[in-house]
Amino acid sequence: NLFNLTEAKGKYLYLYNYVSPDYKYSIEISKILMDEILFEDAYKWADDAILRSNHSGESYFQRAEVLFQTAENCTGDILLFDDKVVYELSVQDYLTAIEKGFDKGESRKEFLEKNNITNQGDWFMRGEDQLKAKPSGSCYSWIDREISRK
């Protein structure tokens, strides 16, 4: 709460490494890394939380938040196809979180579905042979997931 991110991260890492590798610590570390604009690391910790929590909705929500914040940070004045792909990946994780009973991201998911994800027109411009898309560019190079064509 005091925004001493370095100290807070150190405490959570200590708890995770020496007390218990609890997924809640992974989520907190991921949140701190997001605040530090270290999205790739934040994503890895969110993935860790998913595995350690046995795929809890709260963990999927955190991974969705990392993807959302990544896109928010990387999007310029114009929403590009790659930005939309990342937003769509976040929508997938928000949906999984909701299906698992963690509905905190419902309104954000609905907004993104209406405004920030790919549509048939985006895919038309990509060519008929491209059936999947993975975000590209330096800002998204670490994201290894992909979406399917609409």
C-alpha positions, 0 to 999 in steps of 0.5 A: 500500500505504500508503493515500496515495490522493491521491498514488497516484491522482496518480501513476497519472494521470500515467502514464496521461496522459504515459507510456501510456494503459495499461488497467492504469493505468485499473484502478488508478485505478478501485480508488483511486476505489472506496476514496474512495467515488467509484463513478461515477468508478470506473465510468468508469475501469473502462469505460475499461479495458474499451475500452483492453484490448480487452475483457479479463476483468480489466477486466470484473472491475473494473467488476463490483467497482465495481458490487458495492461501489456496491450494498454501500455503498448497500444499507440494512437491507433489500435493495431491488429497485434494489439487486438490479438493481445486484448483477445487473449486477455478476453480468453483468460477473463472468460476462463476466470469467469467460468471458474467462478471468479467474475471480477473481470466480467465488465472488462471482458464485455467492453473488450469484446465490443471494442478491442478484439479482432473482427472478420474485417481484420482477418479479411485483410490478413489473407485467407490462408492465415488461420491463426495469429500470434502477436508480433513486434518488440512489445509483444515478442514474449507472448507465445499464445495465438488466436484463431481466425474469425 
